[in-house]
Amino acid sequence: MPANLLELAGFLILYHYILMSIFNSLFIAVFKHYKKRKHKKANQLATVYISILQCSILLLLGMFFAGFSSQMNMNTMAQDKAWVLFIIAIIFIFFKNWVQYAGRKRQVLNAKMLNKKSQNHSIFLLWLLPVACILLSVILWQAV
C-alpha cells in the first residue's frame, strides 16, 4: 500500500475510536438525562443532540478552512457550492445518526455503559457545546 493510503487508514481508525467514542458517551449522557424525564422521546432527543453537535463542528471546521484559504489567497470553491455541500453533509449526518443510534446500537451502548462508571455531565453544558461552535462559526464567518 502506498504511504498516503496507510496514513489515511490510520487517520480513519483514529477518528473512529477516539471521536466516535466521545460522541457515543455524549449520546449516552443526553439519553440518560432525558430518559428520566421524557422516557419515550429520550432516544430521539439524544439523536438530535448528537446530530446538531456534529453539524456545528462541521460548520466550525468549514468556516475555519474557508477563512484559512481566503487568507492564503487560494481559490478553492464558490460559496454557493460550499453551502450546498454543507447541506448535503447535514442530511447525511442526520441519516447516519438516525440509523446508528436506533435500536440495536443504542442497546449495545447502554449495555457497555452500565458496566462503566459514567460521569454526570451537566445538560446545560452539553447543550452549550453546539451553541458555542455555532457562535465561533459566526465569528469566523464575519472575519472571512
C-alpha positions as CSV (number, residue, x, y, z in Angstrom):
1,M,0.0,0.0,0.0
2,P,1.3,3.5,-0.7
3,A,2.2,5.7,2.2
4,N,-0.8,8.0,1.6
5,L,-3.3,5.2,1.9
6,L,-1.7,4.0,5.1
7,E,-1.8,7.4,6.6
8,L,-5.5,7.7,5.6
9,A,-6.3,4.4,7.1
10,G,-4.5,5.3,10.3
11,F,-6.5,8.6,10.4
12,L,-9.8,6.9,9.9
13,I,-9.0,4.3,12.6
14,L,-8.1,7.2,15.0
15,Y,-11.2,9.0,14.1
16,H,-13.4,6.0,14.6
17,Y,-12.0,5.0,18.0
18,I,-11.5,8.5,19.6
19,L,-14.2,10.8,18.2
20,M,-16.9,8.2,17.9
21,S,-16.4,7.1,21.4
22,I,-16.7,10.7,22.5
23,F,-19.9,11.1,20.6
24,N,-21.2,7.8,21.9
25,S,-20.5,8.8,25.5
26,L,-22.2,12.2,24.9
27,F,-25.1,10.4,23.3
28,I,-25.5,8.2,26.4
29,A,-25.2,11.2,28.8
30,V,-28.0,13.0,27.0
31,F,-30.0,9.8,26.7
32,K,-29.8,9.1,30.4
33,H,-30.7,12.6,31.3
34,Y,-33.9,12.6,29.1
35,K,-34.8,9.0,29.9
36,K,-35.7,10.1,33.5
37,R,-38.0,12.9,32.3
38,K,-39.2,12.1,28.8
39,H,-38.9,8.3,28.5
40,K,-40.5,8.0,25.1
41,K,-38.6,10.9,23.4
42,A,-35.2,10.2,25.0
43,N,-33.6,8.4,22.1
44,Q,-35.0,11.0,19.6
45,L,-33.7,13.9,21.7
46,A,-30.3,12.3,22.1
47,T,-30.0,11.6,18.4
48,V,-31.0,15.2,17.5
49,Y,-28.4,16.5,20.1
50,I,-25.6,14.4,18.6
51,S,-26.6,15.4,15.0
52,I,-26.7,19.1,15.9
53,L,-23.3,18.8,17.7
54,Q,-21.7,17.1,14.7
55,C,-23.2,19.6,12.3
56,S,-22.0,22.6,14.3
57,I,-18.5,21.1,14.5
58,L,-18.6,20.6,10.7
59,L,-19.7,24.2,10.3
60,L,-16.9,25.4,12.5
61,L,-14.3,23.4,10.6
62,G,-15.7,24.6,7.3
63,M,-15.6,28.3,8.4
64,F,-12.1,27.8,9.6
65,F,-10.8,26.3,6.4
66,A,-12.7,28.9,4.4
67,G,-11.0,31.7,6.3
68,F,-7.7,30.0,6.1
69,S,-8.0,29.5,2.3
70,S,-9.1,33.1,1.8
71,Q,-6.1,34.4,3.8
72,M,-3.8,32.2,1.7
73,N,-5.4,33.6,-1.5
74,M,-6.5,30.1,-2.5
75,N,-9.5,29.9,-4.8
76,T,-10.9,26.5,-3.9
77,M,-14.7,26.5,-4.1
78,A,-17.5,29.0,-4.6
79,Q,-19.5,30.0,-1.5
80,D,-22.8,28.7,-3.0
81,K,-21.3,25.3,-3.8
82,A,-19.8,25.1,-0.3
83,W,-23.3,25.8,1.3
84,V,-24.9,23.1,-0.9
85,L,-22.1,20.6,0.1
86,F,-22.7,21.6,3.8
87,I,-26.5,20.9,3.5
88,I,-25.8,17.5,1.8
89,A,-23.4,16.7,4.7
90,I,-26.1,17.7,7.3
91,I,-28.6,15.4,5.6
92,F,-26.0,12.6,5.7
93,I,-25.2,13.2,9.3
94,F,-28.8,13.2,10.4
95,F,-29.5,10.0,8.5
96,K,-26.3,8.3,9.7
97,N,-27.1,9.1,13.3
98,W,-30.7,8.0,12.9
99,V,-29.6,4.6,11.6
100,Q,-26.7,4.3,14.1
101,Y,-28.5,5.2,17.3
102,A,-31.8,3.5,16.6
103,G,-32.5,0.1,18.1
104,R,-29.6,-2.3,18.4
105,K,-26.7,0.1,18.5
106,R,-28.2,2.1,21.4
107,Q,-28.9,-1.2,23.3
108,V,-25.3,-2.2,22.9
109,L,-24.1,1.2,24.0
110,N,-26.4,1.0,27.1
111,A,-25.1,-2.4,28.0
112,K,-21.5,-1.2,27.7
113,M,-22.2,2.0,29.7
114,L,-24.0,0.2,32.5
115,N,-20.8,-1.6,33.4
116,K,-18.7,1.6,33.4
117,K,-19.0,4.4,35.9
118,S,-20.0,7.3,33.7
119,Q,-19.5,11.0,34.5
120,N,-22.6,13.1,35.1
121,H,-22.4,15.9,32.6
122,S,-24.5,19.0,33.1
123,I,-27.2,19.1,30.4
124,F,-26.7,22.8,30.2
125,L,-23.1,22.4,29.4
126,L,-23.8,19.7,26.9
127,W,-26.3,21.9,25.0
128,L,-23.8,24.8,25.3
129,L,-21.2,22.9,23.1
130,P,-23.1,23.2,19.8
131,V,-24.2,26.7,20.6
132,A,-20.5,27.7,21.3
133,C,-19.5,26.0,18.0
134,I,-22.1,27.9,16.1
135,L,-21.1,31.2,17.7
136,L,-17.5,30.6,16.9
137,S,-18.5,29.8,13.3
138,V,-20.4,33.1,13.0
139,I,-17.4,35.0,14.3
140,L,-15.2,33.2,11.8
141,W,-17.8,33.9,9.0
142,Q,-17.6,37.6,9.9
143,A,-13.8,37.5,9.6
144,V,-14.0,35.9,6.2
